[in-house]
Every structure is written in C-alpha cells, then in structure tokens.
Amino acid sequence: MEEGVVDRSKLRKILYLYSIVIVMISVIILTTNQLKNIEIMYKKDVESLYNNAIQLKKKHIKNIIDITVKHIDRERINVTDQFDNNIDYIINSLQFHIKEDELNIENILKTKDRNEYDLLVWDNNKNKLNYISDKLLLNKSIKSEEEFINYIKKYKVNRYKSLQNKIIAIVVREDTIEKKVQNIIMDYVRKTELSVNEYMWINQALDDLMLKGEVISLKKHFQKQIINSIIIAISLILILILVIFVFEKRYYKIINKYYNTIIREKQELVMEKTKVENEYKRLESIAITDPLTNLYNRYFTMNYLQSQFLRFQEKEVNFNLAMGDIDYFKNVNDTYGHEAGDYVLEAVAKLLKGNIRKTDLVARWGGEEFIIIFPNISGEEVIKNLNNIIYKIERQDIEYKGETLKVTISFGVSHFLKSDNHYQEALVRADKALYNSKRSGRNQVKSNF
C-alpha cells in the first residue's frame, strides 16, 4: 500500500463496527424508556382501578363477618338458654330415678343426650364424691359439701339437688356449648351459601369495573407498546448475533481462557476439599482412638455408653458390659520394662478385638484395663464368650526380644437395669464384679446382674 493512501477495507470495518455499537446503544436506551413508560402508566391507571375494586370487596366481606358474628352471639345465648331449660327438667325429675336409696346412674340422663351433660354425686354420709363423669377433670381431693358446691358453680350452666343424703349435680361444659354453636353456624353458612354466592357477587362487580372503556383503551395501548418492545428486542438479538460472528475468534480465545481457569480452580478446590476431609477424618480418629492399641479410647466409649443407655430406656434391649484387667501387669513392667508392657497391651488388644462379634465393641479404658460391650445378647452368652477369651489369653505366648511372656486376664460383667438412672451405675456393678474376680484368684469372670 502506498504511503498516505487510506486502506478502504479497514476503514469500512471500523465504520461498520462503530455503527453496530451506536445502534446497540440506541436500542438499549429506547427499550429502557419504553419499559419505564409502561410501568408508569400501569401504576397510575390500573393500580388505581384495582384498589377501588379491592376496597369494595373488603367492605362487603366486613359486612358478611359482622352479620355472622352477631348470629354467633345470638345462637350462643339461645343454646345456653336451651341447656338451662333442659337441665332444669332433668334435675327436677331426679326423684323418679331414685330407687331404694340407691342411685341408678345409668337412667338419670336417659331422657336427654347424655354426651352433652356431666353428672357429679356427693355422698353426705361418707363425705366424699360418689360418682363423676369420665370427661370431667375434677380435683378429687374435695373434702366438704361446701367445696363441692363451689366447684359446681364454676360452670355457666349448672344445677344441683339434695336427695337421700346425696347432692346430685349436673353441669354443661363450655366446650359443649361452643361445639353446638359451631354446628349451628356451619349449618347457617351452608344454607345461606355465603362461601359461594357472596364471592360470586364480588367477582361480578370486579368484572363490571374491568369492562369500563378506559381499561379497554389502556389495554390496547399496552398491547401496542409490548409489540414495539418485542420488535426492538428482536432487532437487538440480530445485532448481537452479528457482533458475535464478527468477533468470534477473539471472544472464543477469551472465553476459552476463562473457562480453563475456572476448571483449574474447581479442580484445586476439589483437591483442597479432599485434603480437608481426610484431615478431619484423621483428627477424628485421633480423638476417639487409643494410639497404642488402636482400640476406641475412654472418651469415645463414654459417649457410646450414654447413647446406648438412652436407647435402652426407650426399648429395654439386652445390653451387657464387661470390665477386664490384665493380672499382675505391674510385674511385667517392673521385670521387662514399660516397652514390654506396651507390647503386651497391643497383643491382648489384638486378641480381644479378634474374638468378639461385629456388633460388639472393645475399648481401652485406661492403663491395663479394657471394656467390652455386648448389645443384644444374654448374660449367659456373654460369660461363655469371656471364658473363651480368658482361655486363649492364658495359652498365648507373647514373644518379646527373645523372651516368652505369659499373662492372664480377669473380667467383671454387668448389664443395664430398669432402675438405673445413669450408665455409670452399670459400670460400678461391673467394677465390683471385677474386684470379686481378682479376690477369688484372678484369671476368671464374675458377674453382677
């Protein structure tokens, strides 16, 4: 290209790109203004009309509620008066149900619906309650006729009468009155069809308002505005497609770069998450595991016992536990050293873990003490399993630095009882049984069930 001559092809591209940018900006501004105008007109006209209809609806609903509330109050008075009249009739006819100085309780309320009334009888001779309906939660510690009558008067509808050294009282509970009023009101609502007809009237009024000419005109205007917005949006989409086509290669490289960055960061996050999870598992294992024997430690076992004790209180399943202690373990430490003692503890722990069920749990309780937990098994089976473990430990040769070490172990067994308030009570019993095992010669199991 000669010096001073403008590259027309390059100039066309520049003008083309600037034109696209100007069109896009214009479309965005126009679309934004159109949407704002629609929003303003909607708030000004439609919301005003809608609020008027809502106010009309609220006013009519309030009238319905006021009428219903007045009807409820009126029916409550009528129901109370009806119960008063019925209870007068019942109390005045009681003498016809008294026979040979014995109350025929079953017949006293037979003339009326007995589920609506509650009967109480006070015996003056015995100075105590003789009968009370099951539905009444009466304090049965009432000790005098005066207290009895004061209790009866707490009810809005009540009558009582003295007959043959007895005071017979009939009362109507508040919930009985309210239930009957509720049934009457529900019948009233169904008969008058308030739940359907009244709302039909309101909806009809709302439809009439929406058919007004100004709403129809507003609707047409909105339709025109929406069509214009759709045309503008389509134009914008076409322009964007063109822009993407022109800058495809450049934007592809940029997007691919960011995509690869996101993938790499995601992989790093996954790796970091895995490291954190593994570290959490490692720390959790350290917190609940004895570092020497790799058995559960005392902290974990205490929490486990607490949870199993709560389960036992709910379901009362068999739950046995055994405290074990290596016999004369101090002699091993004194004779061969603490390193040898640790080796013995590891060997015994391995044997214990290999001779229990998968559902059982063995843990190091402290020093040379171990605890074995046997859920869902009888005490006889536990003792049988422990005797087998004692037999194997007694015959096990523990080779350590050219020396053959021999040890035995003693066990004490107990289980949870219904009377226990804490799992520690079962541990105390097991510890006492272990003490008896030691005192009886060691290398054996004793129970304290």
C-alpha positions in Angstrom: 0.0 0.0 0.0 1.3 3.4 -1.0 2.2 5.9 1.8 -0.7 8.3 2.5 -3.3 6.1 1.0 -6.1 5.0 3.3 -7.0 1.3 3.4 -10.7 1.4 2.4 -11.3 -2.2 3.6 -10.0 -1.4 7.0 -12.0 1.8 7.1 -15.2 0.0 6.2 -14.7 -2.4 9.1 -14.1 0.4 11.5 -17.2 2.3 10.4 -19.2 -0.9 10.4 -18.2 -1.7 14.0 -18.9 1.9 15.2 -22.4 1.7 13.5 -23.2 -1.5 15.3 -22.2 0.0 18.6 -24.3 3.1 18.0 -27.3 1.0 17.0 -27.0 -1.2 20.1 -26.8 1.8 22.4 -29.8 3.4 20.8 -31.8 0.3 21.0 -31.0 -0.2 24.7 -31.9 3.4 25.5 -35.2 3.2 23.6 -36.2 -0.1 25.1 -35.4 1.2 28.6 -37.6 4.3 28.1 -40.5 2.1 26.7 -40.4 -0.1 29.7 -40.4 2.8 32.1 -43.4 4.4 30.3 -45.3 1.1 30.6 -44.5 0.8 34.3 -45.6 4.5 35.0 -48.9 4.1 33.1 -49.7 0.8 34.8 -49.1 2.2 38.3 -51.1 5.4 37.6 -54.2 3.9 35.9 -54.5 0.1 36.5 -53.5 0.1 40.2 -56.0 2.8 41.0 -58.8 0.9 39.4 -57.7 -2.4 41.1 -57.5 -0.7 44.5 -61.1 0.5 44.1 -62.3 -3.0 43.4 -60.3 -4.4 46.4 -61.8 -1.8 48.7 -65.3 -2.7 47.6 -64.5 -6.4 48.2 -63.2 -5.6 51.7 -66.3 -3.6 52.6 -68.6 -6.4 51.5 -66.6 -9.1 53.3 -66.7 -6.9 56.5 -70.5 -6.8 56.3 -70.6 -10.6 56.0 -68.3 -11.0 59.0 -70.4 -8.6 61.1 -73.6 -10.4 60.3 -72.0 -13.8 61.1 -70.5 -12.6 64.4 -73.9 -11.2 65.5 -75.5 -14.6 64.6 -72.9 -16.5 66.7 -73.6 -14.3 69.7 -77.3 -14.8 69.3 -77.0 -18.5 68.9 -74.7 -18.8 72.0 -77.4 -17.2 74.1 -80.1 -19.5 72.6 -78.0 -22.6 73.2 -77.3 -21.6 76.8 -81.0 -21.0 77.5 -81.8 -24.3 75.9 -79.3 -26.1 78.1 -80.7 -24.2 81.2 -84.3 -25.4 80.4 -83.2 -29.0 79.8 -81.1 -29.2 82.9 -84.0 -27.8 85.0 -86.2 -30.6 83.6 -83.6 -33.2 84.4 -82.8 -32.0 88.0 -86.5 -31.7 88.8 -87.2 -35.3 87.6 -84.4 -36.9 89.6 -86.7 -38.3 92.3 -88.2 -40.7 89.7 -84.8 -42.3 89.2 -84.0 -42.9 92.9 -84.9 -46.5 94.0 -84.4 -48.0 97.5 -81.8 -45.4 98.5 -79.6 -46.4 95.5 -78.8 -44.1 92.6 -79.5 -45.6 89.2 -76.8 -43.6 87.4 -77.5 -45.0 84.0 -81.1 -43.8 84.0 -80.6 -40.2 85.3 -79.7 -38.7 81.9 -81.5 -41.2 79.7 -84.2 -38.6 78.7 -81.6 -36.3 77.1 -78.4 -36.6 75.1 -76.1 -37.7 77.9 -72.9 -36.7 75.9 -73.9 -33.0 76.5 -74.2 -33.3 80.3 -71.8 -34.3 83.0 -73.0 -35.8 86.3 -71.4 -35.5 89.8 -72.7 -37.1 93.0 -71.6 -36.1 96.6 -72.3 -38.5 99.4 -73.0 -36.6 102.6 -72.8 -39.8 104.8 -69.4 -40.7 103.5 -68.4 -37.1 102.9 -66.8 -37.8 99.5 -67.5 -38.0 95.8 -69.7 -41.0 94.9 -69.7 -40.6 91.1 -68.2 -38.3 88.5 -68.3 -38.4 84.7 -65.1 -39.5 83.0 -64.9 -36.4 80.9 -64.5 -34.0 83.9 -61.0 -33.3 85.2 -62.2 -32.7 88.8 -59.8 -32.4 91.7 -60.9 -35.5 93.7 -59.3 -34.1 96.9 -62.5 -32.1 97.6 -63.4 -32.8 101.2 -66.6 -30.9 102.0 -70.0 -30.2 100.7 -69.2 -26.5 100.5 -66.2 -27.1 98.3 -68.2 -29.4 96.1 -71.0 -26.8 95.6 -68.4 -24.0 94.9 -66.8 -26.2 92.2 -70.3 -26.8 90.6 -70.9 -23.1 90.5 -67.9 -22.5 88.3 -69.8 -23.8 85.3 -72.0 -21.4 83.4 -74.8 -24.0 83.2 -75.2 -25.9 86.5 -77.9 -27.3 88.8 -77.7 -29.4 91.9 -80.3 -31.0 94.2 -80.2 -32.8 97.6 -81.8 -36.3 97.6 -81.5 -39.1 100.2 -78.3 -37.7 101.8 -76.7 -37.1 98.4 -76.2 -34.0 96.3 -76.7 -34.7 92.7 -75.2 -32.1 90.3 -75.5 -31.8 86.5 -73.3 -29.3 84.6 -72.6 -28.4 81.0 -69.0 -27.7 80.0 -68.1 -24.6 77.9 -66.7 -26.7 75.1 -70.0 -28.5 74.8 -71.9 -25.2 74.3 -69.3 -23.9 71.8 -69.4 -27.1 69.8 -73.2 -26.9 69.5 -73.0 -23.2 68.5 -70.3 -24.1 65.9 -72.5 -26.8 64.3 -75.5 -24.3 64.1 -73.3 -21.6 62.5 -71.9 -24.2 60.0 -75.5 -25.2 59.0 -76.3 -21.5 58.7 -73.3 -20.9 56.4 -74.2 -23.9 54.2 -77.9 -22.9 54.0 -77.2 -19.3 53.0 -74.3 -20.4 50.7 -72.1 -17.5 51.9 -69.0 -19.2 50.8 -70.2 -19.2 47.1 -72.8 -16.7 46.4 -71.2 -13.7 48.2 -67.9 -14.2 46.4 -69.7 -14.6 43.1 -71.3 -11.2 43.7 -67.9 -9.6 44.4 -66.3 -11.2 41.3 -69.2 -10.0 39.2 -68.7 -6.4 40.5 -64.9 -6.6 39.7 -65.7 -7.8 36.2 -68.0 -4.9 35.6 -65.3 -2.5 36.6 -62.8 -4.0 34.3 -65.1 -3.7 31.3 -65.0 0.1 31.5 -63.9 1.9 28.4 -60.8 3.5 29.8 -59.5 0.0 30.8 -60.1 -1.3 27.2 -58.3 1.7 25.8 -55.4 1.2 28.2 -55.2 -2.4 27.2 -54.9 -1.6 23.5 -52.2 0.9 24.3 -50.2 -1.6 26.3 -50.5 -4.1 23.5 -49.0 -1.6 21.1 -46.2 -0.8 23.5 -45.5 -4.5 24.0 -45.4 -5.2 20.2 -42.9 -2.3 19.8 -40.7 -3.7 22.6 -40.8 -7.2 21.0 -39.6 -5.7 17.7 -36.8 -3.8 19.4 -35.8 -6.9 21.3 -35.6 -9.0 18.1 -33.5 -6.3 16.4 -31.2 -6.3 19.4 -30.8 -10.1 19.2 -29.9 -9.9 15.5 -27.4 -7.2 16.1 -25.8 -9.3 18.9 -25.6 -12.3 16.7 -23.8 -10.2 14.1 -21.4 -8.9 16.7 -20.6 -12.3 18.0 -20.0 -13.6 14.4 -17.5 -10.7 13.7 -15.6 -11.1 16.9 -16.0 -14.9 17.2 -12.3 -15.9 17.1 -11.2 -13.2 19.6 -14.0 -13.9 22.1 -13.6 -17.6 21.7 -10.0 -17.3 22.9 -11.0 -15.1 25.8 -13.9 -17.4 26.9 -11.7 -20.5 26.5 -9.1 -18.9 28.7 -11.5 -18.1 31.4 -13.2 -21.5 31.1 -9.8 -23.2 31.6 -9.1 -21.0 34.5 -12.5 -21.9 36.1 -11.9 -25.7 35.5 -8.4 -25.5 37.0 -9.7 -23.6 40.1 -12.5 -26.1 40.5 -10.1 -29.0 40.4 -7.9 -27.2 43.0 -11.0 -26.7 45.2 -11.9 -30.4 44.9 -8.4 -31.4 45.9 -8.4 -29.0 48.8 -11.8 -30.2 49.9 -10.5 -33.8 49.8 -7.4 -32.8 51.9 -9.7 -31.1 54.5 -12.0 -34.1 54.7 -9.0 -36.5 55.1 -7.5 -34.3 57.7 -10.9 -34.2 59.5 -11.1 -38.0 59.5 -7.6 -38.3 60.7 -8.2 -35.8 63.6 -11.5 -37.5 64.4 -9.7 -40.9 64.5 -7.0 -39.5 66.8 -9.7 -38.1 69.1 -11.5 -41.4 69.6 -8.7 -43.9 69.2 -6.1 -45.1 71.7 -2.7 -44.6 70.0 -1.1 -47.7 71.5 -3.7 -50.4 70.9 -5.7 -48.8 68.1 -8.9 -49.6 70.1 -11.5 -47.0 70.9 -10.5 -44.8 73.8 -12.3 -43.9 77.0 -13.8 -40.6 75.6 -15.5 -42.4 72.7 -16.7 -45.3 74.9 -18.4 -43.0 77.4 -20.3 -41.2 74.7 -21.3 -44.5 73.2 -22.5 -45.8 76.6 -24.6 -42.7 77.1 -26.3 -43.1 73.7 -26.9 -46.8 74.2 -28.3 -46.2 77.7 -30.9 -43.7 76.2 -31.8 -46.4 73.7 -32.1 -49.0 76.5 -34.5 -46.7 78.4 -36.8 -46.5 75.3 -36.7 -50.1 74.1 -35.2 -52.1 77.1 -33.0 -54.3 74.9 -30.3 -56.5 76.4 -27.1 -54.6 77.0 -24.1 -56.2 78.8 -20.7 -54.8 79.5 -17.5 -56.4 80.9 -14.6 -54.7 82.6 -11.3 -56.6 82.0 -7.9 -56.1 83.8 -4.6 -57.9 83.0 -3.5 -59.8 86.0 -0.1 -58.8 87.6 0.6 -56.4 84.8 2.8 -54.3 87.1 5.2 -57.3 87.4 5.6 -57.2 83.6 6.6 -53.5 83.6 8.9 -54.0 86.6 10.6 -57.1 85.2 10.9 -56.4 81.5 10.3 -52.6 81.2 7.4 -50.4 80.1 8.2 -51.1 76.4 7.5 -54.8 77.0 4.3 -53.8 78.9 3.2 -51.8 75.9 3.9 -54.8 73.6 1.7 -57.0 75.9 -1.1 -54.4 75.8 -1.0 -54.5 72.0 -1.1 -58.3 71.9 -4.0 -58.6 74.3 -5.9 -55.8 72.5 -5.5 -57.7 69.2 -6.7 -60.9 70.7 -9.8 -59.2 72.3 -10.7 -57.5 69.0 -10.4 -60.8 67.1 -12.7 -62.7 69.4 -15.9 -60.6 69.6 -18.8 -60.1 67.2 -19.0 -57.3 64.7 -21.8 -55.7 66.7 -19.7 -55.8 69.9 -17.2 -53.1 70.9 -13.9 -53.3 72.7 -12.0 -50.3 74.0 -9.1 -49.4 76.2 -10.5 -48.0 79.5 -7.1 -47.0 80.9 -3.8 -48.5 81.9 -4.2 -52.3 81.6 -8.0 -52.1 81.8 -10.3 -52.9 78.9 -14.0 -52.7 78.4 -16.1 -54.9 76.1 -19.7 -54.0 75.3 -22.2 -56.8 74.2 -25.5 -55.5 72.9 -28.5 -57.7 72.2 -27.1 -60.9 73.8 -27.9 -62.7 77.0 -25.8 -62.7 80.1 -25.1 -66.4 79.8 -23.7 -66.0 76.2 -21.5 -63.1 77.4 -19.9 -65.2 80.2 -19.4 -68.0 77.7 -17.6 -65.7 75.3 -15.4 -64.2 78.1 -14.3 -67.6 79.3 -13.2 -68.4 75.7 -11.2 -65.2 75.7 -9.6 -66.0 79.1 -8.7 -69.4 77.8 -7.0 -68.0 74.7 -5.0 -65.3 76.5 -3.8 -67.8 79.1 -2.4 -70.0 76.4 -1.0 -67.2 74.2 2.8 -67.0 74.0 3.9 -63.3 73.6 7.4 -63.3 72.1 9.4 -60.2 73.0 13.1 -59.8 72.4 13.8 -63.5 72.9 11.6 -63.7 75.9 8.2 -65.5 76.1 5.8 -63.6 78.1 2.6 -65.1 79.6 -0.3 -63.1 81.1 -3.9 -63.8 82.2 -6.9 -61.5 82.4 -9.9 -61.2 84.8 -13.4 -59.9 83.9 -16.4 -58.5 85.8 -19.7 -58.4 84.0 -22.9 -56.4 84.5 -25.8 -55.0 82.4 -28.3 -52.1 82.3 -31.2 -52.3 84.7 -34.6 -50.6 84.6 -33.9 -48.9 87.9 -30.6 -47.3 86.6 -30.6 -43.5 86.3 -27.2 -43.4 84.5 -24.9 -45.8 82.7 -22.3 -45.3 85.4 -24.4 -47.5 87.7 -23.8 -50.5 85.4 -20.1 -49.7 85.3 -19.9 -49.6 89.1 -21.5 -53.1 89.2 -19.1 -54.4 86.6 -16.1 -53.0 88.5 -17.3 -54.7 91.7 -17.6 -58.0 89.8 -14.1 -57.5 88.5 -12.9 -56.9 92.1 -14.6 -60.2 93.1 -12.8 -62.0 90.2 -9.4 -60.6 91.4 -10.1 -61.6 95.0 -11.2 -65.1 94.0 -7.9 -65.9 92.4 -7.9 -64.0 89.1 -8.0 -65.5 85.5 -11.8 -65.8 85.7 -15.0 -64.0 85.1 -17.6 -62.9 87.8 -21.0 -61.4 87.1 -23.1 -58.8 89.0 -26.5 -58.9 87.3 
